[in-house]
């Protein structure tokens, strides 16, 4: 699944989560969409650039296109971060936040094919 297809699916699921008032799921879906958007961003230019007037198309740059492997890597990383944090919480006796993070990791796993 390409990044565009995945983001379309995430946005559709976000709309459904918002309508169902599933705040935790909606929050996570927004995070995943942002992670993909950030990965598509073109790295900033390091040279001295001049500012452009609003709407000046000469300052526009096409976003990077992510392939299936890149999108899966991003989702895998997000899932791994949550599972690692859940283990840390559990080690410190905080089961409720650990379970919340495990639930998020399970939700992310739905998008890994």
N, C-alpha and C positions, 0 to 999 in steps of 0.2 A: 504494500500500500504506500503510495507516494505521500509526501508531506501535505500536499494540497488535499488529497482524499482523506487523510487522517484528520486534518484540521476541520474539514467539512463534517466528518463524523463526530468529532469532539464538540463542535458548535451545535450540532443537532441534539446531542446528548445534554449539552449545557442548557439549551432551551427547555428540554424536557425536565431537567433537574430543577430549574428555576420555577417552572410551572408546578412541579410537585412539591415545591418548598423544601427540597433536600439541600440545605445550605452547605453541609460539608462536602457533598459530591460536587456541587456547583463551584465551590472554592477550589477544589482540586482540579477540576476541568479547566478553570481559568488559568491555573498554574501551568498545566500541561500545554495549553495553547500558547502561553507566554514563552515557555521554554522553546517551543518550535519556532515562534516568531524571532526570538533572540538568536537562535542558531542560523536563521536565514539572513540576519542582518550583515551587511557588508562591513568589514573592519574599518574603523575610522582612519582618516588620512592623517598622517603625522606631519605633513609639511604645512607651511603657512598658507592658509586658504582665506579667501575673503568671503564675507557673508553675502548672501544673495537676497534679493527682494522676495517677499512672500509670493509664491506662485510661479517664480522663475524656473522653468523646466530645466535649465542648464545645470542646476544643482541636484537633480534627481538621479538616483543610481538604482539600477535593477537589483532586486534582492537575490541572494543565492538560492539555488534550487537544491533541495535535499533529496537524496534518493532513499529507497526503502531501508537500506542498511543504516543510514544516518538517523532516520527517524526512529528505528528500532533501538539504536544505541542510546538515543536521548531518553526514550521511555525506560529502557533497562537501567540507565543511570539513576533516573528519578525513583524507580522502584527500589533499587539497591540502597539508595540514601535513606529511604523510609524504613527499610528492614534493619539497617544498621542502627539507626536512631532508636528503633523499637527495642532492639537488644540492649542498648545503653540504658534506656528508661527502665526496662525490666530488671537489669542488674542493680539499679538503684531503688528497686521496690515500687516503682510507679507503673502499675499495671494498666491504668485507664488510658494514659497517653500512648503507652505501647500498643494497646489494642487499636486505638484510633489510627495509628500509623500503619499497623498491619492491615486494617480495613482499606486504607488508601492504597497500599501496595497491591492488594487483591483487585481493587478497581483498575489500577494501572495495567495489571496482567490481562485484563479483558481486551486491551488494545495491542497486545503483543501477539503477533501471529508467527 
